[in-house]
Amino acid sequence: MPNKLRRDKRSGTRKSATNVSKTFRSPDSVKAVLGRLTPTLTRVSDQAARQTFWKQWLAQNLPSELTPRLSGVVERDDTLVIFAESAAWSARLRYVMQELEAQIKLAQPTIQQVSVRVMPKA
């Protein structure tokens, strides 16, 4: 029976093909990972809260035929962007928003302008 090759033997020292450093760091806990992501998560939750606020506000102040035609609301810097599902609904929404712009600025003083755009519902 032939002798085993050196790589198959259990005894002795083996040199690995790569010289990988064995300085592994311990895994982070879930609490530590979430602690680092807090600013990002806070920003996302704040944005979701603002969207919910504006959807409810618009549902109360818009005519009933326009509310289901909204596909989204986003507050960006000093602009409130309202998305309608088609160009026709967007045009109707623009006329209504001109009348409601003063009330929007009262509801949120940081809003300087209102923009209406088209974004079809998915």
DSSP file (Angstrom, degrees, kcal/mol; ACC not computed):
  #  RESIDUE AA STRUCTURE BP1 BP2  ACC     N-H-->O    O-->H-N    N-H-->O    O-->H-N    TCO  KAPPA ALPHA  PHI   PSI    X-CA   Y-CA   Z-CA
    1    1 A M              0   0    0      0, 0.0     3,-0.1     0, 0.0     2,-0.0   0.000 360.0 360.0 360.0 130.8    0.0    0.0    0.0
    2    2 A P        -     0   0    0      0, 0.0     2,-0.1     0, 0.0     0, 0.0  -0.328 360.0 -97.8 -73.1 154.4    1.5    3.3   -1.0
    3    3 A N        -     0   0    0      1,-0.1     2,-0.1    -2,-0.0     3,-0.1  -0.371  42.7-106.5 -67.0 147.7    2.2    6.0    1.6
    4    4 A K        -     0   0    0      1,-0.1    -1,-0.1    -3,-0.1     2,-0.1  -0.410  37.1-103.1 -72.2 150.6   -0.4    8.8    2.0
    5    5 A L    >>  -     0   0    0      1,-0.1     3,-1.3    -2,-0.1     4,-0.7  -0.400  32.5-111.3 -69.0 154.9    0.4   12.1    0.6
    6    6 A R  G >4 S+     0   0    0      1,-0.3     3,-0.9     2,-0.2    -1,-0.1   0.835 113.6  60.4 -59.2 -36.0    1.4   14.7    3.2
    7    7 A R  G 34 S+     0   0    0      1,-0.2    -1,-0.3     7,-0.0    -3,-0.0   0.741 104.1  50.5 -68.4 -22.2   -1.8   16.8    2.8
    8    8 A D  G <4 S+     0   0    0     -3,-1.3    -1,-0.2     2,-0.0    -2,-0.2   0.597  86.9 102.8 -91.6 -10.9   -4.0   13.8    3.8
    9    9 A K    <<  -     0   0    0     -3,-0.9    -3,-0.0    -4,-0.7    -4,-0.0  -0.450  61.7-149.0 -74.9 145.1   -2.2   13.0    7.0
   10   10 A R  S    S+     0   0    0     -2,-0.1     2,-0.1     3,-0.0    -1,-0.1   0.778  74.7  69.1 -83.6 -28.5   -3.7   14.0   10.3
   11   11 A S  S    S+     0   0    0      2,-0.1    -2,-0.1     0, 0.0     2,-0.0  -0.455  80.4  38.7 -90.6 164.0   -0.5   14.5   12.2
   12   12 A G  S    S-     0   0    0     -2,-0.1     2,-0.3     2,-0.0     0, 0.0  -0.139  93.0 -57.8  90.5 171.6    2.0   17.2   11.7
   13   13 A T        -     0   0    0     -2,-0.0     2,-0.5     2,-0.0    -2,-0.1  -0.686  45.2-154.4 -92.2 143.3    1.7   20.9   10.8
   14   14 A R        -     0   0    0     -2,-0.3     2,-0.6    -7,-0.0    -2,-0.0  -0.941   7.3-143.0-115.6 138.8    0.0   22.0    7.7
   15   15 A K        -     0   0    0     -2,-0.5     2,-0.1     2,-0.0     4,-0.1  -0.874  23.6-130.3 -97.6 129.4    0.7   25.2    6.0
   16   16 A S        -     0   0    0     -2,-0.6    -1,-0.0     2,-0.1     0, 0.0  -0.400  13.8-122.1 -77.1 157.3   -2.4   26.8    4.6
   17   17 A A  S    S+     0   0    0     -2,-0.1     2,-0.4     2,-0.0    -1,-0.1   0.819  98.4  43.2 -68.1 -30.6   -2.5   27.9    1.0
   18   18 A T  S    S-     0   0    0      2,-0.0     2,-1.2     0, 0.0    -2,-0.1  -0.885  79.4-132.0-117.1 149.8   -3.4   31.4    2.1
   19   19 A N        +     0   0    0     -2,-0.4     2,-0.4    -4,-0.1    -2,-0.0  -0.685  38.0 176.1 -98.7  79.6   -1.9   33.4    4.9
   20   20 A V        -     0   0    0     -2,-1.2     2,-0.2     1,-0.0    -4,-0.1  -0.713  30.7-121.8 -90.1 131.7   -5.1   34.6    6.5
   21   21 A S        -     0   0    0     -2,-0.4    -1,-0.0     1,-0.1    -2,-0.0  -0.479  11.6-144.4 -70.3 140.5   -4.9   36.6    9.7
   22   22 A K        +     0   0    0     -2,-0.2     2,-1.5     1,-0.1    -1,-0.1   0.058  62.0 119.6 -96.5  26.4   -6.7   35.0   12.6
   23   23 A T        +     0   0    0      2,-0.0     2,-0.3     0, 0.0    -1,-0.1  -0.654  39.2 170.0 -92.1  82.3   -7.8   38.3   14.1
   24   24 A F        -     0   0    0     -2,-1.5     2,-0.3     3,-0.0    -2,-0.1  -0.709  27.5-133.9 -90.7 142.7  -11.5   37.9   13.9
   25   25 A R        -     0   0    0     -2,-0.3     3,-0.1     1,-0.1    -2,-0.0  -0.704  29.0-100.9 -95.0 152.3  -13.7   40.3   15.7
   26   26 A S        -     0   0    0     -2,-0.3    -1,-0.1     1,-0.1     2,-0.0  -0.377  45.3 -97.4 -70.2 148.2  -16.6   39.1   17.8
   27   27 A P        -     0   0    0      0, 0.0     2,-0.2     0, 0.0    -1,-0.1  -0.342  40.2-115.7 -66.7 146.0  -20.1   39.3   16.2
   28   28 A D        -     0   0    0      1,-0.1     2,-0.1    -3,-0.1    -3,-0.0  -0.485  25.6-116.4 -80.5 151.0  -22.1   42.4   17.1
   29   29 A S     >  -     0   0    0     -2,-0.2     4,-2.1     1,-0.1     5,-0.2  -0.420  25.6-111.9 -78.8 162.8  -25.4   42.0   19.0
   30   30 A V  H  > S+     0   0    0      1,-0.2     4,-2.7     2,-0.2     5,-0.2   0.880 119.2  56.2 -62.4 -38.0  -28.6   43.1   17.3
   31   31 A K  H  > S+     0   0    0      1,-0.2     4,-1.9     2,-0.2    -1,-0.2   0.897 107.1  48.6 -61.9 -40.8  -28.9   45.9   19.8
   32   32 A A  H  > S+     0   0    0      2,-0.2     4,-1.5     1,-0.2    -1,-0.2   0.905 111.8  49.1 -66.9 -40.8  -25.5   47.3   18.7
   33   33 A V  H  X S+     0   0    0     -4,-2.1     4,-1.3     1,-0.2     3,-0.3   0.934 113.3  46.2 -64.2 -45.8  -26.4   47.0   15.0
   34   34 A L  H  X S+     0   0    0     -4,-2.7     4,-0.5     1,-0.2    -1,-0.2   0.829 107.2  59.5 -66.5 -30.7  -29.7   48.8   15.6
   35   35 A G  H  < S+     0   0    0     -4,-1.9     3,-0.5    -5,-0.2    -1,-0.2   0.853 106.4  46.8 -65.3 -34.3  -27.9   51.4   17.7
   36   36 A R  H  < S+     0   0    0     -4,-1.5    -1,-0.2    -3,-0.3     4,-0.2   0.790 113.4  48.9 -75.8 -27.5  -25.7   52.3   14.7
   37   37 A L  H  X S+     0   0    0     -4,-1.3     4,-2.8     1,-0.2     3,-0.4   0.422  79.5 105.0 -91.6   1.4  -28.6   52.5   12.4
   38   38 A T  H  X S+     0   0    0     -4,-0.5     4,-3.0    -3,-0.5     5,-0.2   0.874  76.7  51.5 -55.4 -45.8  -30.8   54.7   14.6
   39   39 A P  H  > S+     0   0    0      0, 0.0     4,-2.0     0, 0.0    -1,-0.2   0.910 114.2  45.0 -59.4 -39.2  -30.3   58.0   12.6
   40   40 A T  H  > S+     0   0    0     -3,-0.4     4,-2.2    -4,-0.2    -2,-0.2   0.936 115.4  46.1 -67.7 -46.4  -31.3   56.2    9.4
   41   41 A L  H  X S+     0   0    0     -4,-2.8     4,-2.5     1,-0.2     5,-0.2   0.871 111.4  52.9 -65.4 -36.1  -34.3   54.4   11.0
   42   42 A T  H  X S+     0   0    0     -4,-3.0     4,-2.4    -5,-0.3    -1,-0.2   0.916 108.9  49.4 -64.2 -43.1  -35.4   57.7   12.7
   43   43 A R  H  X S+     0   0    0     -4,-2.0     4,-2.2    -5,-0.2    -2,-0.2   0.912 112.4  47.7 -62.8 -42.5  -35.4   59.5    9.4
   44   44 A V  H  X S+     0   0    0     -4,-2.2     4,-2.2     2,-0.2    -2,-0.2   0.915 113.1  47.3 -66.2 -43.1  -37.4   56.8    7.7
   45   45 A S  H  X S+     0   0    0     -4,-2.5     4,-2.0     2,-0.2    -1,-0.2   0.870 111.7  51.2 -68.9 -34.9  -40.0   56.6   10.5
   46   46 A D  H  X S+     0   0    0     -4,-2.4     4,-2.3     2,-0.2    -1,-0.2   0.912 110.3  49.1 -64.9 -41.9  -40.3   60.4   10.5
   47   47 A Q  H  X S+     0   0    0     -4,-2.2     4,-2.2     1,-0.2    -2,-0.2   0.901 110.5  50.4 -65.0 -40.2  -40.9   60.5    6.8
   48   48 A A  H  X S+     0   0    0     -4,-2.2     4,-2.1     1,-0.2    -1,-0.2   0.889 110.2  50.4 -64.6 -38.7  -43.5   57.7    7.1
   49   49 A A  H  X S+     0   0    0     -4,-2.0     4,-2.4     2,-0.2    -2,-0.2   0.897 110.0  50.0 -65.6 -40.0  -45.2   59.7    9.9
   50   50 A R  H  X S+     0   0    0     -4,-2.3     4,-2.5     2,-0.2    -2,-0.2   0.898 110.0  50.8 -65.5 -40.0  -45.2   62.9    7.7
   51   51 A Q  H  X S+     0   0    0     -4,-2.2     4,-2.5     2,-0.2    -2,-0.2   0.913 110.7  48.8 -63.6 -42.3  -46.7   60.9    4.8
   52   52 A T  H  X S+     0   0    0     -4,-2.1     4,-2.2     2,-0.2     5,-0.2   0.916 110.7  51.3 -62.8 -43.0  -49.5   59.6    7.0
   53   53 A F  H  X S+     0   0    0     -4,-2.4     4,-2.4     1,-0.2    -2,-0.2   0.940 112.9  44.5 -59.0 -48.1  -50.2   63.0    8.3
   54   54 A W  H  X S+     0   0    0     -4,-2.5     4,-2.8     2,-0.2     5,-0.2   0.860 110.7  53.9 -69.4 -35.4  -50.5   64.5    4.8
   55   55 A K  H  X S+     0   0    0     -4,-2.5     4,-2.1     2,-0.2    -1,-0.2   0.928 113.1  43.6 -62.8 -43.4  -52.6   61.7    3.5
   56   56 A Q  H  X S+     0   0    0     -4,-2.2     4,-1.6     2,-0.2    -2,-0.2   0.904 114.2  50.4 -67.2 -41.0  -55.1   62.2    6.3
   57   57 A W  H  X S+     0   0    0     -4,-2.4     4,-1.7    -5,-0.2    -2,-0.2   0.925 112.8  45.8 -63.7 -44.5  -55.0   65.9    5.9
   58   58 A L  H  X S+     0   0    0     -4,-2.8     4,-2.6     1,-0.2    -1,-0.2   0.869 108.1  56.9 -67.3 -36.1  -55.6   65.7    2.2
   59   59 A A  H  < S+     0   0    0     -4,-2.1    -1,-0.2    -5,-0.2    -2,-0.2   0.853 111.7  43.7 -62.6 -33.3  -58.4   63.1    2.7
   60   60 A Q  H  < S+     0   0    0     -4,-1.6    -1,-0.2    -3,-0.1    -2,-0.2   0.820 123.1  34.8 -79.1 -32.2  -60.2   65.6    5.0
   61   61 A N  H  < S+     0   0    0     -4,-1.7    -2,-0.2    -5,-0.1    -3,-0.2   0.621 100.8  80.0-104.7 -15.0  -59.7   68.7    2.8
   62   62 A L  S  < S-     0   0    0     -4,-2.6     5,-0.1    -5,-0.2    31,-0.0  -0.581  91.1 -92.2 -89.8 155.8  -59.9   67.4   -0.8
   63   63 A P    >>  -     0   0    0      0, 0.0     3,-1.4     0, 0.0     4,-1.3  -0.342  41.0-112.7 -59.8 149.5  -63.1   66.7   -2.7
   64   64 A S  T 34 S+     0   0    0      1,-0.3    -2,-0.1     2,-0.2    -3,-0.0   0.761 113.7  57.6 -62.4 -27.0  -64.1   63.1   -2.3
   65   65 A E  T 34 S+     0   0    0      1,-0.2    -1,-0.3     2,-0.1     4,-0.2   0.725 107.0  49.2 -77.0 -18.5  -63.6   62.2   -6.0
   66   66 A L  T X4 S+     0   0    0     -3,-1.4     3,-1.2     2,-0.1     4,-0.3   0.785  93.6  73.0 -88.6 -29.0  -59.9   63.3   -5.8
   67   67 A T  G >< S+     0   0    0     -4,-1.3     3,-1.4     1,-0.3    -2,-0.1   0.901  96.9  47.3 -57.7 -46.6  -58.8   61.5   -2.7
   68   68 A P  G 3  S+     0   0    0      0, 0.0    -1,-0.3     0, 0.0    -2,-0.1   0.677 104.5  64.4 -70.4 -11.6  -58.8   57.9   -4.2
   69   69 A R  G <  S+     0   0    0     -3,-1.2    16,-2.0    -4,-0.2     2,-0.3   0.456  77.7 104.2 -89.5  -1.2  -56.8   59.3   -7.2
   70   70 A L  E <   -A   84   0A   0     -3,-1.4    14,-0.3    -4,-0.3     3,-0.1  -0.641  45.2-176.7 -79.7 136.0  -53.8   60.2   -5.1
   71   71 A S  E     -     0   0A   0     12,-2.7     2,-0.3     1,-0.4    13,-0.2   0.495  62.6 -21.0-109.8  -6.8  -50.9   57.8   -5.5
   72   72 A G  E     -A   83   0A   0     11,-1.1    11,-3.2    49,-0.0    -1,-0.4  -0.887  44.9-143.5 172.0 159.8  -48.5   59.4   -2.9
   73   73 A V  E     +A   82   0A   0     -2,-0.3     2,-0.4     9,-0.2     9,-0.2  -0.994  19.5 179.6-139.9 131.2  -47.5   62.4   -0.9
   74   74 A V  E     -A   81   0A   0      7,-2.8     7,-3.2    -2,-0.4     2,-0.7  -0.998  20.3-147.7-135.1 136.5  -43.9   63.3    0.0
   75   75 A E  E     -A   80   0A   0     -2,-0.4     2,-0.5     5,-0.2     5,-0.2  -0.913  22.5-178.9-103.6 110.7  -42.5   66.2    2.0
   76   76 A R  E >   -A   79   0A   0      3,-2.7     3,-3.4    -2,-0.7     2,-0.2  -0.951  55.7 -60.0-115.9 117.6  -39.1   67.2    0.5
   77   77 A D  T 3  S-     0   0    0     -2,-0.5    33,-0.0     1,-0.3    -2,-0.0  -0.269 122.0 -16.1  48.8-109.1  -37.3   70.1    2.2
   78   78 A D  T 3  S+     0   0    0     -2,-0.2    34,-3.4    33,-0.1    35,-1.5   0.144 122.4  88.1-109.6  19.0  -39.7   73.0    1.8
   79   79 A T  E <   -Ab  76 113A   0     -3,-3.4    -3,-2.7    32,-0.2     2,-0.7  -0.956  61.6-149.1-123.3 135.8  -41.9   71.5   -0.9
   80   80 A L  E     -Ab  75 114A   0     33,-2.3    35,-3.0    -2,-0.4     2,-0.6  -0.917  18.8-161.5 -99.4 117.4  -44.9   69.2   -0.5
   81   81 A V  E     -Ab  74 115A   0     -7,-3.2    -7,-2.8    -2,-0.7     2,-0.5  -0.892   5.3-169.5-105.4 122.0  -45.1   66.9   -3.6
   82   82 A I  E     -Ab  73 116A   0     33,-3.1    35,-2.7    -2,-0.6     2,-0.5  -0.943   8.6-150.8-113.7 129.2  -48.4   65.3   -4.2
   83   83 A F  E     -Ab  72 117A   0    -11,-3.2   -12,-2.7    -2,-0.5   -11,-1.1  -0.857   7.8-164.9-105.0 131.0  -48.7   62.5   -6.8
   84   84 A A  E     -Ab  70 118A   0     33,-2.9    35,-3.1    -2,-0.5   -14,-0.2  -0.766  27.5-122.1-107.7 158.3  -51.8   61.8   -8.9
   85   85 A E  S    S+     0   0    0    -16,-2.0     2,-0.3    -2,-0.3    36,-0.2   0.660  88.7  14.7 -79.5 -14.8  -52.4   58.6  -10.8
   86   86 A S  S  > S-     0   0    0    -17,-0.2     4,-1.9    31,-0.1     5,-0.1  -0.960  77.4-107.3-150.2 168.6  -52.9   60.3  -14.2
   87   87 A A  H  > S+     0   0    0     -2,-0.3     4,-2.1     2,-0.2     5,-0.2   0.861 117.5  54.0 -66.6 -36.1  -52.3   63.6  -16.0
   88   88 A A  H  > S+     0   0    0      2,-0.2     4,-1.8     1,-0.2    -1,-0.2   0.931 111.8  43.2 -65.3 -45.0  -56.0   64.4  -16.0
   89   89 A W  H  > S+     0   0    0      1,-0.2     4,-2.3     2,-0.2    -1,-0.2   0.829 110.8  57.5 -69.1 -30.4  -56.3   63.9  -12.3
   90   90 A S  H  X S+     0   0    0     -4,-1.9     4,-2.0     2,-0.2    -2,-0.2   0.905 105.3  49.7 -64.8 -41.5  -53.1   65.8  -11.8
   91   91 A A  H  X S+     0   0    0     -4,-2.1     4,-1.4     2,-0.2    -2,-0.2   0.916 112.5  47.0 -64.5 -43.2  -54.6   68.9  -13.6
   92   92 A R  H  X S+     0   0    0     -4,-1.8     4,-1.6     1,-0.2    -1,-0.2   0.894 111.4  52.0 -64.7 -38.5  -57.7   68.8  -11.5
   93   93 A L  H  X S+     0   0    0     -4,-2.3     4,-2.6     1,-0.2    -1,-0.2   0.852 103.1  58.5 -67.3 -34.6  -55.6   68.4   -8.4
   94   94 A R  H  X S+     0   0    0     -4,-2.0     4,-1.5     1,-0.2    -1,-0.2   0.905 105.5  49.3 -61.5 -41.7  -53.5   71.5   -9.3
   95   95 A Y  H  X S+     0   0    0     -4,-1.4     4,-0.9     1,-0.2    -1,-0.2   0.912 113.7  45.5 -64.4 -41.7  -56.6   73.7   -9.4
   96   96 A V  H  X S+     0   0    0     -4,-1.6     4,-1.6     1,-0.2     3,-0.4   0.885 109.0  56.3 -68.3 -38.2  -57.7   72.5   -6.0
   97   97 A M  H  X S+     0   0    0     -4,-2.6     4,-1.1     1,-0.2    -1,-0.2   0.799  98.3  61.5 -68.0 -27.9  -54.3   72.8   -4.5
   98   98 A Q  H  < S+     0   0    0     -4,-1.5     4,-0.3     1,-0.2    -1,-0.2   0.891 108.2  44.2 -62.2 -37.8  -54.1   76.5   -5.5
   99   99 A E  H  < S+     0   0    0     -4,-0.9     3,-0.3    -3,-0.4     4,-0.3   0.830 117.8  44.2 -73.7 -32.4  -57.1   77.1   -3.2
  100  100 A L  H  X S+     0   0    0     -4,-1.6     4,-2.2     1,-0.2     3,-0.2   0.490  85.0  95.0 -91.6  -4.1  -55.7   74.9   -0.4
  101  101 A E  H  X S+     0   0    0     -4,-1.1     4,-2.1     1,-0.2    -1,-0.2   0.871  83.7  51.2 -59.9 -39.2  -52.1   76.2   -0.5
  102  102 A A  H  > S+     0   0    0     -4,-0.3     4,-1.4    -3,-0.3    -1,-0.2   0.899 111.0  48.5 -64.4 -39.8  -52.7   78.8    2.3
  103  103 A Q  H  > S+     0   0    0     -4,-0.3     4,-2.1    -3,-0.2    -2,-0.2   0.855 109.2  53.6 -68.3 -34.7  -54.2   76.1    4.6
  104  104 A I  H  X S+     0   0    0     -4,-2.2     4,-2.3     1,-0.2    -2,-0.2   0.915 107.4  50.5 -64.8 -42.7  -51.3   73.8    3.9
  105  105 A K  H  < S+     0   0    0     -4,-2.1    -1,-0.2     1,-0.2    -2,-0.2   0.810 110.4  50.4 -67.2 -28.5  -48.9   76.5    4.9
  106  106 A L  H  < S+     0   0    0     -4,-1.4    -1,-0.2    -5,-0.2    -2,-0.2   0.876 110.4  49.3 -72.6 -37.7  -50.9   77.0    8.1
  107  107 A A  H  < S+     0   0    0     -4,-2.1    -2,-0.2     1,-0.3    -1,-0.2   0.867 131.6  15.8 -68.7 -36.3  -50.8   73.3    8.8
  108  108 A Q    ><  -     0   0    0     -4,-2.3     3,-1.8    -5,-0.1    -1,-0.3  -0.836  67.7-166.4-140.6  99.7  -47.0   73.1    8.2
  109  109 A P  T 3  S+     0   0    0      0, 0.0    -1,-0.1     0, 0.0    -4,-0.1   0.714  84.6  65.6 -62.2 -21.5  -45.2   76.5    8.3
  110  110 A T  T 3  S+     0   0    0      2,-0.0     2,-0.5   -31,-0.0    -5,-0.1   0.677  78.0  99.1 -76.4 -14.2  -42.0   75.1    6.7
  111  111 A I    <   +     0   0    0     -3,-1.8   -32,-0.2    -7,-0.2   -33,-0.1  -0.616  43.3 171.6 -75.2 121.8  -43.8   74.3    3.5
  112  112 A Q        +     0   0    0    -34,-3.4     2,-0.3    -2,-0.5   -33,-0.2   0.729  62.9  12.8-100.7 -30.2  -43.1   77.0    0.9
  113  113 A Q  E     -b   79   0A   0    -35,-1.5   -33,-2.3     2,-0.0     2,-0.4  -0.976  61.2-137.3-147.4 159.7  -44.6   75.5   -2.2
  114  114 A V  E     -b   80   0A   0     -2,-0.3     2,-0.4   -35,-0.2   -33,-0.2  -0.974  19.2-168.2-120.5 130.8  -46.8   72.7   -3.3
  115  115 A S  E     -b   81   0A   0    -35,-3.0   -33,-3.1    -2,-0.4     2,-0.5  -0.959   6.6-157.7-121.9 137.2  -46.0   70.6   -6.4
  116  116 A V  E     +b   82   0A   0     -2,-0.4     2,-0.3   -35,-0.2   -33,-0.2  -0.964  20.2 170.4-115.8 128.8  -48.4   68.1   -8.1
  117  117 A R  E     -b   83   0A   0    -35,-2.7   -33,-2.9    -2,-0.5     2,-0.5  -0.835  33.1-107.3-131.9 168.2  -46.9   65.4  -10.3
  118  118 A V  E     +b   84   0A   0     -2,-0.3   -33,-0.2   -35,-0.2   -31,-0.1  -0.850  38.9 157.3-101.8 129.7  -48.0   62.2  -12.1
  119  119 A M        -     0   0    0    -35,-3.1   -33,-0.1    -2,-0.5     3,-0.1  -0.801  35.0-134.3-148.8 105.5  -47.2   58.8  -10.7
  120  120 A P        -     0   0    0      0, 0.0     2,-0.1     0, 0.0   -34,-0.1  -0.241  30.7-103.2 -59.6 146.5  -49.4   55.9  -11.8
  121  121 A K              0   0    0    -36,-0.2   -50,-0.0     1,-0.1   -49,-0.0  -0.455 360.0 360.0 -69.8 142.9  -50.4   53.5   -9.0
  122  122 A A              0   0    0    -51,-0.1    -1,-0.1    -2,-0.1   -51,-0.0   0.455 360.0 360.0 -85.2 360.0  -48.5   50.2   -9.0
